[in-house]
Amino acid sequence: HSSYASSNIQEFCASNVMVKYCIPLNSSSPNDESMILLSSLPREVDEQSLSTVMKSYGAVRAVHYQADFDGDGTSSYMVEFYDVQDARQAIMELESTQPWGAEVTVTFG
C-alpha cells in the first residue's frame, strides 16, 4: 500500500495546479476600486505622460481616454490598476499634491 500512496503523491505533484481567487467587493462603493477616473485634465496631458505618472503608484493594467463630453477643452482618463491598494494610494496622493491643478478631479471609476 505504501507504493500506492507514493504513486498518488507523484501524480498530484505532476499535475497542473489551478489557483482561483476572488476580490471582495466593498459594499460601500458601487465602483470598481482598482479603477480611477481623472477628469478635467489639461489637454497637454496625454496617455503616455499620464501612464508614466500612474506607474509610479503601482502596476497599471490599462489607461483609457474618455471622450470630452462637456466640450470644455479638458480631457478625462480611466486608469486601471492591478492592485486596489495602488489605486487608493494614487487617489490619496493625487488629491493632496494636485499635480495638474485643483480643478482636476480624481475618483474611483
Backbone hydrogen bonds in HBPLUS format (Angstrom, degrees):
<---DONOR---> <-ACCEPTOR-->    atom                        ^
c    i                          cat <-CA-CA->   ^        H-A-AA   ^      H-
h    n   atom  resd res      DA  || num        DHA   H-A  angle D-A-AA Bond
n    s   type  num  typ     dist DA aas  dist angle  dist       angle   num
A0004-TYR N   A0001-HIS O   3.12 MM   3  5.07 122.3  2.47  94.1 108.5     1
A0005-ALA N   A0001-HIS O   3.10 MM   4  6.46 157.1  2.16 151.6 156.9     2
A0006-SER N   A0002-SER O   3.02 MM   4  6.26 160.4  2.06 147.0 152.2     3
A0007-SER N   A0003-SER O   2.99 MM   4  6.12 151.3  2.07 141.8 149.1     4
A0008-ASN N   A0004-TYR O   3.10 MM   4  6.35 148.9  2.21 143.4 151.3     5
A0009-ILE N   A0005-ALA O   3.04 MM   4  6.33 153.4  2.12 146.7 154.1     6
A0010-GLN N   A0006-SER O   2.98 MM   4  6.22 156.6  2.03 145.9 151.9     7
A0011-GLU N   A0007-SER O   2.97 MM   4  6.15 157.4  2.02 142.9 149.0     8
A0012-PHE N   A0008-ASN O   2.87 MM   4  6.07 157.4  1.92 146.9 153.5     9
A0013-CYS N   A0009-ILE O   2.90 MM   4  6.11 160.5  1.94 151.0 155.9    10
A0014-ALA N   A0010-GLN O   2.92 MM   4  6.05 143.0  2.06 144.3 154.3    11
A0015-SER N   A0011-GLU O   3.04 MM   4  6.11 125.7  2.34 140.9 153.2    12
A0015-SER N   A0012-PHE O   3.33 MM   3  5.31 143.7  2.47  95.7 105.6    13
A0029-SER N   A0026-ASN O   3.05 MM   3  5.72 167.6  2.06 122.7 126.6    14
A0035-MET N   A0032-ASP O   3.15 MM   3  5.74 164.5  2.18 117.0 121.3    15
A0081-PHE N   A0034-SER O   2.73 MM  47  5.24 175.2  1.73 165.1 163.4    16
A0109-GLY N   A0035-MET O   2.59 MM  74  4.81 172.0  1.60 124.0 124.7    17
A0036-ILE N   A0079-VAL O   2.82 MM  43  5.29 159.3  1.86 151.2 157.3    18
A0079-VAL N   A0036-ILE O   2.82 MM  43  5.29 168.6  1.84 160.8 164.2    19
A0037-LEU N   A0107-THR O   2.67 MM  70  5.28 161.3  1.71 153.9 160.8    20
A0107-THR N   A0037-LEU O   3.01 MM  70  5.28 159.7  2.05 145.3 151.6    21
A0038-LEU N   A0077-TYR O   2.86 MM  39  5.33 171.2  1.87 163.6 166.3    22
A0077-TYR N   A0038-LEU O   2.93 MM  39  5.33 151.2  2.01 145.9 154.8    23
A0039-SER N   A0105-THR O   2.88 MM  66  5.16 160.3  1.92 147.1 153.8    24
A0105-THR N   A0039-SER O   3.06 MM  66  5.16 151.3  2.14 131.8 140.3    25
A0041-LEU N   A0075-SER O   2.82 MM  34  5.03 152.4  1.89 165.8 157.1    26
A0075-SER N   A0041-LEU O   2.84 MM  34  5.03 158.4  1.89 139.0 146.5    27
A0045-VAL N   A0042-PRO O   3.02 MM   3  5.79 165.3  2.04 124.2 128.9    28
A0050-LEU N   A0046-ASP O   2.96 MM   4  6.08 164.4  1.99 159.2 164.3    29
A0051-SER N   A0047-GLU O   2.88 MM   4  5.91 157.3  1.93 144.4 151.2    30
A0052-THR N   A0048-GLN O   3.06 MM   4  6.28 154.3  2.12 146.4 152.8    31
A0053-VAL N   A0049-SER O   3.16 MM   4  6.45 159.3  2.21 146.1 150.6    32
A0054-MET N   A0050-LEU O   2.89 MM   4  6.14 167.0  1.91 157.2 161.0    33
A0055-LYS N   A0051-SER O   2.96 MM   4  6.07 151.4  2.04 148.1 154.8    34
A0056-SER N   A0053-VAL O   3.08 MM   3  5.52 150.9  2.17 108.2 117.1    35
A0057-TYR N   A0054-MET O   2.96 MM   3  5.57 160.5  2.00 116.0 122.4    36
A0082-TYR N   A0059-ALA O   3.17 MM  23  5.98 163.9  2.20 148.9 149.8    37
A0061-ARG N   A0080-GLU O   2.63 MM  19  5.34 144.0  1.75 143.6 155.5    38
A0062-ALA N   A0080-GLU O   3.24 MM  18  5.15 156.5  2.29 133.0 137.0    39
A0080-GLU N   A0062-ALA O   2.81 MM  18  5.15 173.9  1.82 157.0 158.9    40
A0064-HIS N   A0078-MET O   2.76 MM  14  5.04 168.0  1.78 154.3 158.6    41
A0078-MET N   A0064-HIS O   2.78 MM  14  5.04 160.3  1.82 149.4 155.6    42
A0066-GLN N   A0076-SER O   2.78 MM  10  5.16 165.6  1.80 150.9 145.8    43
A0069-PHE N   A0067-ALA O   3.06 MM   2  5.67 117.7  2.46 109.7  93.2    44
A0086-ASP N   A0083-ASP O   3.08 MM   3  5.35 125.4  2.39 102.4 115.6    45
A0087-ALA N   A0083-ASP O   3.25 MM   4  6.70 153.7  2.32 148.6 155.7    46
A0088-ARG N   A0084-VAL O   2.95 MM   4  6.28 159.5  1.99 153.8 159.5    47
A0089-GLN N   A0085-GLN O   2.92 MM   4  6.12 158.4  1.97 146.1 152.0    48
A0090-ALA N   A0086-ASP O   2.90 MM   4  6.10 156.8  1.96 146.8 153.2    49
A0091-ILE N   A0087-ALA O   3.00 MM   4  6.27 164.0  2.03 152.5 156.0    50
A0092-MET N   A0088-ARG O   2.99 MM   4  6.21 168.3  2.01 152.1 155.4    51
A0093-GLU N   A0089-GLN O   2.95 MM   4  6.12 168.5  1.96 154.5 157.5    52
A0094-LEU N   A0090-ALA O   2.83 MM   4  5.87 163.3  1.86 153.1 158.6    53
A0095-GLU N   A0091-ILE O   2.92 MM   4  5.95 157.0  1.98 149.8 155.5    54
A0096-SER N   A0092-MET O   3.22 MM   4  6.38 147.3  2.33 138.0 146.3    55
A0097-THR N   A0093-GLU O   2.88 MM   4  5.99 157.1  1.93 152.7 158.7    56
A0098-GLN N   A0094-LEU O   2.89 MM   4  5.33 149.6  1.98 134.1 142.1    57
A0101-GLY N   A0098-GLN O   3.15 MM   3  5.15 167.4  2.16 109.8 113.1    58
A0104-VAL N   A0101-GLY O   3.41 MM   3  5.98 163.3  2.44 111.9 116.4    59
